Amino acid sequence: MSNNIVRGTMLLTGATFLSKFLGMIYFIPFNELVGATGVTLYSYAYIPYNIFISISTVGVPLAVSKFVSKYNSLGDYRTGLRMFRTGMLLMAVTGLLAFFVLFFSAEPLAHLMITTKDAGTISAADVAMVIRMVSFALLIIPAMSLVRGFFQGYQSMGPTAISQVVEQIIRIVFLLGAVYIVLVLLDGTISTAVGFATFSAFIGALASCIVLWVYWQKRKTHINQQVQQQEQTYQISTKDLIVELFRYAGPFVVVGIATSLYQLVDQFTFERAMAAIDKSNWEVAYSAINGNGHKLIIIPVTIATGLSLAILPALTKTFTQKNWSSLYQQINQALQIVMVLVIPAAVGLLMLSDIIYGALFGLKHIEITGPLLAWYAPVALLFALFTVSASILQGINQQRFAVISLSAGLLLKILFNIQLIYTFGAKGAIFGTGLAVGIAVLLNLWRVVVSIGFPLKQTIKRTILIGIFSLIMALVLWFVEWVVGMFLPYESNRLAAVIMLIVGVVVGGGVYLWLGYFSTLLERILGNRIRILDRVFRR
């Protein structure tokens, strides 16, 4: 890969990680202000919203990126610009339609999600209100995302990265400010505060649009010059442009909505299943799974998949050239990066679950929230593997199979979710998600193996070694918890939990890195990226 591609990929990975990290950090004060009830209500709005965003954009921004890059490489800048204008019109229409559908379906959706009148402090009217508030963002985000895709087609990742971070910062500032004003200064209700919190998606999108407009003003002169100076134009009708666009776009939608679809099944089944088995505090359990807990497990997933996907642009080229040895090496590296980063992170989350949840979100109901985070932690590996395996399928021209694997997993989630909750309580929803994503991952990997004869032997061998190192790390963490517990009451004191968390992360992470470094495992998988540890371990 060229330095520009590597730099752009790392820029986007860094921006995505920063956005996810900020998205986790702001949940700490947000949780303090609105509690488990508010977090649950917030999740009830955002999950259908995320699905509508994916459907309304139908993968078009990434497809435009691919389309523009293709025709720019052929010297036809005018066709790329035509696609941009056609796509903007399409996104304006789909965004408007998505807004109307979500806004006016909010009430029936809410009544399907909240089925009992004594469901607690959350009512169907509250859910309908927050869904309507978040729906306004659909008017802006599809078109805004397409502009990002257009810039990426020019190998310019800066506009996407900067606008993404600015969007998140402005959204968080507005969200926390509005919630504080409503609850503390005006003594308002939690539902009103959460309504303004969900409306922050619209405010953040406006800020992102301003950043992108500034970039457009700087770049449009150069873009117009390229169009005027080009020597060849491909005569493609508007109909053919749209057909080609959707052919590129389809597979991107599948990966984008996978996690939200699993969470949506929980929204329609969790409350009624918990009510049927007479379980109180269902809002606490739901917020621990699809609210606070999901924010935590998605962090290692973002890092691992970002680094893995950095390899995949070259993978498509290698597949086209039928250079099988290089292709196998690239797929092995993509899968092993996920394993070497996410497995220890998941083990750490599992071992320190009570401490992490208590330190970040408070010790109230920790007997419920801590164990749920521990059960949810291993699912992080499955989420990461699904994302990467679906992208590998795209690289080897098998992207349609990702639809089949996702459908199979989703069907299992729908069929067994309520029964699993009946049997195991709140953690049954986690088992349902793990079963669904696990089946999708196995199907994706099976397809990769049978399509190109890919050998899994090297990945399996290194995964076993990673598992051994993670087990050693877990034993060290157990010992550290036991020793520190003699001096600090981290099970009942939040400050002590914070100190224990810092100690656990430093010691556990240090042990794993030391084992991986001196065994050369990290160097074999991550290559020169690991040289940064030379200064630490070679002293």
Secondary structure, 3 states (H helix, E strand, C coil): CCHHHHHHHHHHHHHHHHHHHHHHHCHHHHHHHHHHHHHHHHHHHHHHHHHHHHHHHCCHHHHHHHHHHHHHHCCCHHHHHHHHHHHHHHHHHHHHHHHHHHHHHHHHHHHHHCCCCCCCCCCHHHHHHHHHHHHHHHHCHHHHHHHHHHHHHCCCCHHHHHHHHHHHHHHHHHHHHHHHHHHHHCCCCHHHHHHHHHHHHHHHHHHHHHHHHHHHHHHHHHHHHHHHHCCCCCCCCHHHHHHHHHHHHHHHHHHHHHHHHHHHHHHHHHHHHHHHCCCCCHHHHHHHHHHHHHHHHHHHHHHHHHHHHCCHHHHHHHHHCCCHHHHHHHHHHHHHHHHHHHHHHHHHHHHCHHHHHHHHHCCCCHHHHHHHHHHHCCHHHHHHHHHHHHHHHHHCCCCCHHHHHHHHHHHHHHHHHHHHHHHHCCHHHHHHHHHHHHHHHHHHHHHHHHHHCCCCHHHHHHHHHHHHHHHHHHHHHHHHHHHHHCCCCCCCCHHHHHHHHHHHHHHHHHHHHHHHHHCCHHHHHHHHHHHHHHHHHCC
